[in-house]
Amino acid sequence: MNAKQETPLLDRHHRTINYLRLSITDRCNLRCVYCMPEEGISFLPHKEILTYEEMLRLVELCVANGIRKIRLTGGEPLVRKGVIGFIEKLNKIEKLKEITLTTNGVLLKEFARDLRKSGICRINVSMDTLKPEKFNAITRRPLFERVWEGIEEAESVGMAPIKLNVVAMKGFNDDEILDFARLTHRKPYHVRFIEMMPIGAADARMKGFISRQEILERISSLGSLHRLEPELMAGPAEVYALEGAKGKIGVIGALSHHFCATCNRLRLTADGQLRGCLFSDKETDLKTALRQGKDDGYLSDLIRDTILNKPKGHNLDLNNPRKCVRPMSRIGG
């Protein structure tokens, strides 16, 4: 079968693609202000979402063509039934080196041990504040303590590193930048500050944008900040550490210091659309081909065509916002 080829996925701009972000559901148990409106959105009909068997087949094809790392996203991936069994099957795929997961943490306390046993060694948790009242305002749900207990449970079962994703918002949580940085002195967590991006519900809130440079300048007031080498198959974060800290600090400058030239990823949505760029609405419909009974060679060609035509960059800046057709919960965070 054509899927057994070993040629890595390479785009027109000579970037090797080895990282797949797989959204397994568009459902979420929070209503974060930068992701969706308070009333929520219309979720996809269940029949439109790929089955685990369909996802597994597409992942096997991607791995056969060079993908080596997968991150499970949503919506919130832990709300989908059967996720542990799915992860166990993913871990049996030869040549797949790493499976990680991004979660909002609400269900993490009850899932942490099973996730660890299934093969998830490290996770990213969306955590935009260390203050319960702000957490309630951002997520529109009073679940701060539950999320923090989940993070501690993940640490207790041996997940490492635990990465906390913090979307920096001026006038809302930028007064906590130093508190998050200090957290790395006490805990071995990786705190990652992410610039707000003009996509989905966040588009109207770009007046709260704070750049990576300003974030780094503020953290530098705490002491020496050392730049570290990125990990193998690492994401776009620039990684730093404060002197004597147990953890690390990352900054992701999606707008002010974008990483398009080294982007190594694909995104597969829960309804089977393959995207070469978060900010591009161009998608390849794998689901229809899959359900029409196309063979692995045909599907592999679709995957390769998506890579070949991967955009060189997103062409976004503060003066050039773009409203994506899909909300973030349907693309995959």
GUNU-438154 format. One record per residue (C-alpha): residue in one letter; x, y, z. Coordinates in steps of 0.02 Angstrom, whole numbers, plus 50000, padded with zeros to 5 digits. Example, Ala and Ser with C-alpha at 12.3 -4.5 7.8 and 13.67 -1.06 7.14 Angstrom:
2
["A" [50615 49775 50390]],
["S" [50684 49947 50357]],
***
This chain:
333
["M" [50000 50000 50000]],
["N" [50059 50174 49959]],
["A" [50049 50225 50143]],
["K" [50212 50132 50179]],
["Q" [50318 50260 50089]],
["E" [50453 50337 50197]],
["T" [50473 50503 50105]],
["P" [50444 50646 50229]],
["L" [50311 50775 50193]],
["L" [50398 50926 50116]],
["D" [50313 51085 50055]],
["R" [50360 51207 49916]],
["H" [50459 51310 50040]],
["H" [50569 51162 50094]],
["R" [50489 51143 50265]],
["T" [50480 50965 50331]],
["I" [50309 50928 50404]],
["N" [50315 50806 50549]],
["Y" [50181 50870 50668]],
["L" [49992 50842 50659]],
["R" [49867 50930 50769]],
["L" [49713 50819 50772]],
["S" [49548 50890 50835]],
["I" [49442 50745 50895]],
["T" [49286 50849 50937]],
["D" [49216 51024 50921]],
["R" [49125 51008 51089]],
["C" [49188 51102 51240]],
["N" [49132 51120 51421]],
["L" [49193 51301 51435]],
["R" [49145 51460 51342]],
["C" [49308 51558 51338]],
["V" [49285 51738 51282]],
["Y" [49418 51730 51145]],
["C" [49353 51565 51074]],
["M" [49163 51575 51063]],
["P" [49015 51685 51113]],
["E" [48932 51660 51282]],
["E" [48783 51571 51205]],
["G" [48902 51450 51122]],
["I" [48896 51395 50941]],
["S" [48802 51264 50843]],
["F" [48902 51104 50861]],
["L" [48928 50987 50715]],
["P" [48805 50843 50696]],
["H" [48884 50683 50761]],
["K" [48875 50603 50589]],
["E" [48988 50741 50521]],
["I" [49126 50704 50646]],
["L" [49255 50572 50600]],
["T" [49242 50408 50693]],
["Y" [49394 50351 50790]],
["E" [49421 50217 50658]],
["E" [49424 50348 50521]],
["M" [49543 50457 50619]],
["L" [49657 50309 50652]],
["R" [49668 50269 50467]],
["L" [49711 50449 50421]],
["V" [49841 50459 50560]],
["E" [49922 50299 50498]],
["L" [49935 50374 50324]],
["C" [50010 50535 50391]],
["V" [50137 50439 50496]],
["A" [50185 50332 50347]],
["N" [50223 50493 50254]],
["G" [50328 50577 50387]],
["I" [50221 50634 50533]],
["R" [50307 50590 50698]],
["K" [50212 50692 50828]],
["I" [50026 50711 50859]],
["R" [49936 50829 50974]],
["L" [49755 50792 51017]],
["T" [49647 50947 51030]],
["G" [49465 50999 51025]],
["G" [49353 51083 51072]],
["E" [49399 50991 51230]],
["P" [49466 50818 51186]],
["L" [49424 50740 51354]],
["V" [49236 50766 51329]],
["R" [49232 50638 51188]],
["K" [49190 50463 51247]],
["G" [49319 50329 51213]],
["V" [49468 50447 51206]],
["I" [49579 50334 51314]],
["G" [49552 50184 51201]],
["F" [49588 50291 51049]],
["I" [49752 50350 51123]],
["E" [49801 50171 51161]],
["K" [49775 50127 50977]],
["L" [49874 50279 50920]],
["N" [50018 50222 51028]],
["K" [50028 50059 50932]],
["I" [50068 50149 50769]],
["E" [50247 50112 50722]],
["K" [50359 50265 50694]],
["L" [50243 50382 50789]],
["K" [50363 50454 50919]],
["E" [50253 50565 51025]],
["I" [50071 50593 51069]],
["T" [50024 50744 51172]],
["L" [49861 50827 51219]],
["T" [49796 51003 51248]],
["T" [49656 51017 51375]],
["N" [49563 51150 51473]],
["G" [49592 51044 51628]],
["V" [49411 51029 51685]],
["L" [49412 50838 51669]],
["L" [49597 50815 51700]],
["K" [49586 50758 51881]],
["E" [49481 50607 51836]],
["F" [49576 50568 51674]],
["A" [49757 50602 51722]],
["R" [49804 50427 51780]],
["D" [49722 50340 51631]],
["L" [49801 50465 51511]],
["R" [49972 50425 51583]],
["K" [49942 50238 51569]],
["S" [49881 50257 51389]],
["G" [50044 50338 51337]],
["I" [50019 50526 51361]],
["C" [50177 50584 51448]],
["R" [50151 50771 51439]],
["I" [50007 50890 51418]],
["N" [49966 51072 51385]],
["V" [49834 51153 51494]],
["S" [49749 51316 51445]],
["M" [49764 51424 51602]],
["D" [49749 51611 51573]],
["T" [49745 51667 51754]],
["L" [49793 51614 51930]],
["K" [49643 51706 52004]],
["P" [49475 51615 52020]],
["E" [49370 51770 51985]],
["K" [49463 51806 51823]],
["F" [49454 51623 51774]],
["N" [49265 51632 51792]],
["A" [49261 51789 51684]],
["I" [49370 51715 51546]],
["T" [49291 51543 51539]],
["R" [49116 51593 51596]],
["R" [49122 51442 51712]],
["P" [49166 51436 51901]],
["L" [49288 51291 51886]],
["F" [49458 51362 51934]],
["E" [49488 51246 52083]],
["R" [49438 51094 51982]],
["V" [49562 51137 51845]],
["W" [49704 51170 51967]],
["E" [49670 51004 52055]],
["G" [49682 50922 51884]],
["I" [49851 51001 51851]],
["E" [49916 50940 52019]],
["E" [49849 50766 51985]],
["A" [49937 50762 51817]],
["E" [50098 50810 51905]],
["S" [50073 50675 52037]],
["V" [50053 50536 51908]],
["G" [50217 50584 51825]],
["M" [50167 50689 51675]],
["A" [50312 50803 51629]],
["P" [50330 50933 51576]],
["I" [50159 51008 51609]],
["K" [50141 51162 51500]],
["L" [50023 51303 51547]],
["N" [49960 51403 51398]],
["V" [49926 51584 51443]],
["V" [49845 51699 51314]],
["A" [49912 51870 51365]],
["M" [49778 52005 51366]],
["K" [49821 52184 51411]],
["G" [49705 52257 51541]],
["F" [49644 52085 51594]],
["N" [49782 51965 51643]],
["D" [49942 52058 51600]],
["D" [49955 52104 51785]],
["E" [49986 51918 51816]],
["I" [50133 51896 51698]],
["L" [50257 51905 51841]],
["D" [50153 51788 51950]],
["F" [50154 51658 51812]],
["A" [50341 51680 51789]],
["R" [50371 51660 51976]],
["L" [50273 51498 51969]],
["T" [50420 51421 51875]],
["H" [50528 51446 52030]],
["R" [50411 51335 52133]],
["K" [50351 51211 52003]],
["P" [50433 51119 51856]],
["Y" [50298 51184 51740]],
["H" [50327 51266 51572]],
["V" [50228 51428 51568]],
["R" [50197 51484 51389]],
["F" [50136 51659 51352]],
["I" [50041 51670 51188]],
["E" [50003 51828 51092]],
["M" [49820 51852 51058]],
["M" [49776 51813 50878]],
["P" [49641 51899 50773]],
["I" [49538 51744 50743]],
["G" [49361 51695 50789]],
["A" [49290 51781 50943]],
["A" [49460 51857 50984]],
["D" [49454 51970 50832]],
["A" [49355 52107 50918]],
["R" [49469 52104 51070]],
["M" [49635 52142 50984]],
["K" [49645 52308 51077]],
["G" [49705 52198 51220]],
["F" [49855 52136 51120]],
["I" [50021 52127 51211]],
["S" [50179 52080 51117]],
["R" [50309 51948 51158]],
["Q" [50438 52086 51177]],
["E" [50339 52173 51312]],
["I" [50309 52007 51399]],
["L" [50495 51967 51400]],
["E" [50540 52141 51461]],
["R" [50422 52124 51608]],
["I" [50487 51952 51656]],
["S" [50667 52013 51645]],
["S" [50630 52123 51795]],
["L" [50633 51965 51901]],
["G" [50814 51926 51859]],
["S" [50923 51845 51726]],
["L" [50822 51763 51588]],
["H" [50920 51632 51490]],
["R" [50871 51578 51313]],
["L" [50866 51388 51294]],
["E" [50881 51276 51143]],
["P" [50714 51210 51077]],
["E" [50670 51027 51096]],
["L" [50663 50906 50951]],
["M" [50498 50926 50855]],
["A" [50460 51073 50969]],
["G" [50322 51196 50932]],
["P" [50343 51382 50898]],
["A" [50385 51441 51074]],
["E" [50547 51531 51113]],
["V" [50603 51450 51276]],
["Y" [50686 51538 51423]],
["A" [50723 51504 51606]],
["L" [50746 51616 51755]],
["E" [50903 51588 51858]],
["G" [50875 51443 51978]],
["A" [50699 51404 51916]],
["K" [50627 51227 51914]],
["G" [50521 51264 51762]],
["K" [50535 51358 51599]],
["I" [50455 51507 51515]],
["G" [50399 51510 51334]],
["V" [50335 51650 51224]],
["I" [50240 51625 51062]],
["G" [50238 51780 50953]],
["A" [50112 51726 50823]],
["L" [50092 51906 50762]],
["S" [50244 52008 50812]],
["H" [50374 51870 50789]],
["H" [50288 51738 50686]],
["F" [50362 51566 50655]],
["C" [50295 51532 50479]],
["A" [50469 51500 50407]],
["T" [50490 51349 50521]],
["C" [50309 51291 50534]],
["N" [50307 51101 50534]],
["R" [50124 51064 50560]],
["L" [49960 51010 50486]],
["R" [49788 51022 50564]],
["L" [49652 50892 50542]],
["T" [49481 50951 50600]],
["A" [49355 50839 50687]],
["D" [49251 50835 50528]],
["G" [49395 50777 50420]],
["Q" [49461 50937 50341]],
["L" [49651 50948 50324]],
["R" [49724 51123 50343]],
["G" [49900 51180 50306]],
["C" [49885 51340 50407]],
["L" [49780 51396 50555]],
["F" [49743 51563 50472]],
["S" [49699 51498 50299]],
["D" [49523 51443 50257]],
["K" [49588 51327 50121]],
["E" [49548 51148 50170]],
["T" [49564 50975 50093]],
["D" [49411 50866 50118]],
["L" [49478 50697 50175]],
["K" [49315 50640 50252]],
["T" [49218 50634 50088]],
["A" [49357 50537 50002]],
["L" [49369 50419 50150]],
["R" [49182 50384 50152]],
["Q" [49177 50362 49964]],
["G" [49294 50215 49986]],
["K" [49451 50292 49909]],
["D" [49609 50190 49934]],
["D" [49762 50238 50036]],
["G" [49858 50297 49884]],
["Y" [49721 50421 49841]],
["L" [49711 50485 50019]],
["S" [49900 50500 50030]],
["D" [49899 50606 49872]],
["L" [49772 50724 49951]],
["I" [49883 50740 50105]],
["R" [50037 50774 49999]],
["D" [49945 50903 49894]],
["T" [49894 50995 50052]],
["I" [50076 51001 50107]],
["L" [50139 51053 49937]],
["N" [50020 51201 49938]],
["K" [50046 51249 50119]],
["P" [50048 51440 50129]],
["K" [50217 51522 50150]],
["G" [50149 51630 50291]],
["H" [49989 51694 50369]],
["N" [50014 51878 50320]],
["L" [49932 51937 50480]],
["D" [49973 52087 50586]],
["L" [49880 52202 50704]],
["N" [49821 52308 50558]],
["N" [49769 52159 50455]],
["P" [49649 52052 50557]],
["R" [49562 51909 50472]],
["K" [49396 51831 50514]],
["C" [49408 51644 50489]],
["V" [49256 51551 50426]],
["R" [49274 51421 50563]],
["P" [49275 51463 50748]],
["M" [49429 51403 50843]],
["S" [49332 51261 50924]],
["R" [49303 51187 50751]],
["I" [49481 51209 50692]],
["G" [49568 51139 50845]],
["G" [49667 51241 50970]],
***
